[in-house]
Amino acid sequence: MKLLMIEDNKSVSEMMQMFFKKEDWDAHFAYDGIQAVKMFKETPNDWDMITLDLNLPGMDGMQVSAEIRKLSPTVPIIMLTARDSESDQVLGLEMGADDYVTKPFSPITLIAHIKALDRRAKLGSNKAATDDAAASTAPVTEAEESAEDNRFEVTTDNFRLNSKTREAYLNGEQIKDLTPKEFDLLKTLATRPRQVFSREQLLQLVWDYEYYGDERTVDAHIKKLRQKIEKVGPQIIQTVWGVGYKFDDTGAGK
């Protein structure tokens, strides 16, 4: 794993370097926001994981996350924050982070978060180049549609999803730029159409570790997922008030 840790506290970076070395990870470090963005821009496709401190000199973590997301909509980002404010954590998720760890944290906890997020991200690493933009823009004939359906685990009249290529389509148009967690959340809901999932259930199914009831994580990811769905068609992630969320595309046909 090639990892970029963006952290202005050099003591924390030095401590984590020892743990990263034990994992045999190729860790690099940036100590302010401007340096971090510059390092990422040099080789934006080479990074496998970003850990990002919220409080940085030069450019804060929110700005850094936004700049990184312009270059890579899918690189996994774990936000590190000393702030306990719920609004700060939710804003960080909405700005593009996939996960967050609150300071002070134990190195073992951060390593566990990195490994869990990396497992999800690697599922999409074998995406074939031939399944690119043409699939999302070219008209699909009935014969092609029948052949393509064999590749998709989830297929309805309006929606298709393939875990191997990490692609999801609504009314024949690809839902683009899904982060690893957004795709996993969509898959979990779509695999059981119209089943209502509580936030706690989604935390257990989509995240590989305990969030200790931190349900706002689900809400933040649902919000971003809905925004990306709405770029291609009607909303298919519905809120069941007082309970949770469900996938329902029965009224999504054009």
Helices and strands as residue ranges (DSSP letters): E 2-6, H 10-22, E 26-30, H 33-42, E 49-53, H 61-71, E 77-81, H 86-94, E 99-102, H 107-122, G 129-131, H 133-137, H 142-149, E 154-155, E 159-162, E 167-170, E 173-174, H 180-190, E 197-198, H 199-206, H 216-229, E 237-240, E 244-247
